Amino acid sequence: MSTYRTSDLALAAALKTTLRRSPAVELTSRFAEFVFSVDPSDAQPIADRFYTDELTVPARRFAQDMRDLKSLIFQARGSNDH
């Protein structure tokens, strides 16, 4: 399966909101990378619209998805401590 990766939290939340899919989180020493199991040709147009300020998403769902992604980062960092 193809994947689309980003370390941009806001873009990841927009993708999660739009694609209705949760990403996996991969940690580096300083950053978290969100990995979506989706064809990049499906995700890239969303990213392009996000960065050109043309993407519209439901505000409450976007805010909840942002919180969910932050929780995924903290959970992943906590599981690496053990």
C-alpha positions in Angstrom: 0.0 0.0 0.0 1.2 3.5 -0.8 1.7 6.1 1.9 1.7 9.8 2.3 3.9 11.4 5.0 4.0 14.7 6.6 5.5 16.2 9.8 3.1 19.2 9.6 0.5 18.8 12.4 -2.1 21.1 10.8 -1.8 19.4 7.4 -2.1 16.0 9.1 -5.2 17.1 10.9 -6.7 18.4 7.6 -5.9 15.1 5.9 -7.4 13.2 8.8 -10.5 15.3 8.6 -10.8 15.1 4.9 -9.8 11.5 4.3 -11.5 10.2 7.4 -8.4 8.0 8.2 -6.1 8.0 11.1 -2.4 8.0 10.4 0.4 6.1 12.1 3.0 8.1 13.9 6.7 7.6 13.5 9.0 9.5 15.8 12.5 10.8 15.1 14.7 12.4 17.7 13.0 15.8 17.3 9.9 15.3 15.2 6.8 13.2 14.7 5.9 12.2 11.2 2.3 11.2 10.3 2.0 8.3 7.9 -1.3 7.9 6.0 -2.0 4.6 4.2 -3.3 6.3 1.2 -2.2 6.8 -2.4 -0.2 10.1 -2.6 -2.2 11.1 -5.6 -5.2 11.2 -3.3 -3.5 13.2 -0.5 -1.4 15.6 -2.6 -4.4 17.6 -4.0 -5.7 18.0 -0.4 -2.3 19.2 0.7 -2.1 21.6 -2.2 -5.5 23.1 -1.4 -4.5 23.3 2.3 -1.3 25.3 1.6 -3.0 27.6 -0.9 -5.8 28.3 1.7 -8.4 26.8 -0.5 -9.3 23.8 1.6 -12.5 23.9 3.7 -13.0 21.5 6.5 -15.5 21.3 9.3 -14.0 23.3 12.2 -15.1 21.2 15.1 -13.9 18.0 13.4 -10.6 19.6 12.5 -10.1 20.8 16.1 -10.9 17.3 17.4 -8.6 15.7 14.9 -5.8 18.1 15.9 -6.2 17.0 19.5 -6.3 13.3 18.5 -3.0 13.7 16.6 -1.3 15.4 19.5 -2.5 12.5 21.7 -1.0 10.0 19.3 2.3 11.8 19.5 2.3 11.8 23.3 1.3 8.1 23.4 4.1 7.2 20.9 6.7 9.2 22.9 5.4 7.5 26.1 5.7 4.0 24.6 9.3 4.7 23.6 10.2 5.4 27.2 9.7 1.7 28.2 
